[in-house]
Amino acid sequence: MHDEANVSYDNWGHDQPNYVDGDQKCVVAEIEWTWAWNDWFCTEKDFIVCELPN
């Protein structure tokens, strides 16, 4: 579920997010980038990360 809430942390990789084809609206953590974030296609299945309230 996506509620468009702001998150309190980000770790975007270099030149990310770049919204390739205007269709990368999900995020993956890339091991090759020391777990930096990359925007990705939401049609790809992967693990999820949730932010818990303090």
N, C-alpha and C positions, 0 to 999 in steps of 0.2 A: 504494500500500500504506500502510496506517495502522497504526502500532505503538503509538499512545497515549503516545509519549515526550514529555516536557516540552521546550519550546523555550526558548532563552535570550534571546529578544527578542519583544516584542509591541508593537503600534501600533494598538490598538483605537480606532475612532471614538467620538464622544460617544454614550453609552447603548448601546454595543455590548460584547459580544454580547447580543442580546435574544431569540434562539431563537424567532422567530415560528412559531406553530403547533407548537412543539417539534420542528421538522423542519429547522432551519438548523444543519447540523453541519459545513459547509465554510466557507471564508473567501475573500473577494475583497478586493483593494486598490482603493479607489474614487478615481479621478482627481479627482472633484469634492470630495473630502475631503483633498486633498493626499496621496493614497495611504494614508490611514488605512484600517484593516481594518474590514470589515463581515461579519458571519456571513451565510451564504447557503445556498441549497438545493443539495445535492450532485447533483441531477439536471441542473443547468445545466452545460454544457460551457464550459470556460475554460482559460486558461493555468495552469500550476502553478509553484510555488516550492518549492525544496528547501533545507534547511539542511545545509551540509556540516560535518563534524567539524573541529575545529581541528587 
